[in-house]
């Protein structure tokens, strides 16, 4: 099953980096792993996950991950902005989305930080 908002039909590295960005985002962001004791939790590192992908696909590596992270985190910020609008309008499907408005600027800043690391 695919979520149409969070998967692509283009560059497979966009989807890979969406997965990998969860290791990069601070654990204060829902579902993120940044700063957690991954070994204690039995979770592989981001580099382990990337190596598994590269081994499976025959790639020697993935260049420009920061650019992909900027793209995906900005896309996520845009999604949360849309959710915030639905919360404002009273049409949100999920009551757990009330924090969408506060997440949007945080995610936009994180995306910009990745863009700067990528050379923007």
C-alpha positions in Angstrom: 0.0 0.0 0.0 1.3 3.4 -0.9 0.4 6.8 0.4 0.1 9.0 -2.7 1.3 12.1 -0.8 4.5 10.5 0.4 5.6 8.3 -2.5 6.8 9.4 -5.9 6.8 8.0 -9.4 10.0 9.7 -10.3 13.4 9.5 -8.7 13.6 6.5 -6.4 16.1 8.4 -4.2 13.3 10.8 -3.2 11.5 7.9 -1.6 14.7 6.4 -0.1 15.7 9.8 1.4 12.2 10.2 2.8 12.8 7.0 4.8 16.4 8.1 5.7 15.3 11.5 6.9 13.7 10.0 9.9 17.2 9.3 11.3 18.1 12.9 10.6 15.1 14.6 12.2 15.1 15.2 16.0 13.2 12.7 18.0 10.9 15.5 19.1 9.3 15.2 15.7 6.8 12.4 15.6 8.3 9.3 14.2 11.8 10.6 14.0 14.9 8.9 15.4 17.5 11.7 15.7 19.2 11.6 19.1 17.8 8.3 20.2 20.0 5.4 21.4 19.3 3.3 18.3 21.5 0.4 19.4 19.5 0.0 22.6 16.3 0.1 20.6 17.5 -2.5 18.2 17.2 0.0 15.2 19.9 0.1 12.6 21.8 3.3 11.9 21.0 5.5 9.0 24.2 4.4 7.4 23.4 0.8 7.9 20.0 1.3 6.2 21.7 3.2 3.3 24.3 0.5 2.9 21.5 -2.2 2.7 19.8 -0.1 0.0 23.0 0.4 -1.9 23.9 -3.3 -1.7 20.5 -4.3 -2.9 20.5 -1.9 -5.8 24.1 -2.2 -6.9 24.8 1.5 -6.0 28.2 2.6 -4.7 26.5 5.3 -2.6 23.9 8.1 -2.8 25.3 11.6 -3.5 23.6 14.8 -2.4 21.6 13.3 0.5 21.3 16.8 2.1 19.5 18.0 -1.1 17.1 15.2 -0.9 16.5 15.7 2.8 15.8 19.4 2.1 13.3 18.4 -0.6 11.5 15.9 1.6 11.4 17.9 4.8 10.1 20.9 2.9 7.5 18.7 1.2 6.5 17.4 4.7 6.2 21.0 5.9 3.9 21.8 3.0 1.7 18.7 3.8 1.4 19.9 7.4 0.5 23.4 6.2 -2.3 21.8 4.3 -3.4 19.8 7.3 -3.3 23.0 9.4 -5.7 24.6 6.9 -8.1 21.7 7.2 -7.9 21.9 11.0 -8.6 25.7 10.8 -11.6 25.0 8.4 -12.9 22.2 10.6 -12.5 19.6 7.9 -9.5 17.7 9.3 -10.2 13.9 9.3 -8.0 13.3 12.4 -8.2 15.0 15.7 -4.5 14.3 16.3 -3.5 16.8 13.7 -4.0 19.9 15.9 -0.2 20.3 16.1 0.2 20.6 12.3 0.4 24.4 12.4 3.2 24.5 15.0 5.1 21.8 13.1 5.1 23.6 9.8 7.7 26.4 10.6 9.9 24.0 12.5 10.0 21.6 9.5 10.5 24.5 7.1 13.6 25.6 9.1 15.0 22.1 9.2 14.5 21.9 5.4 16.3 25.2 4.9 19.2 24.0 7.1 19.5 20.9 4.9 19.4 23.1 1.8 22.2 25.2 3.2 24.2 22.0 3.9 23.6 21.0 0.3 25.0 24.3 -1.0 22.0 26.6 -1.3 
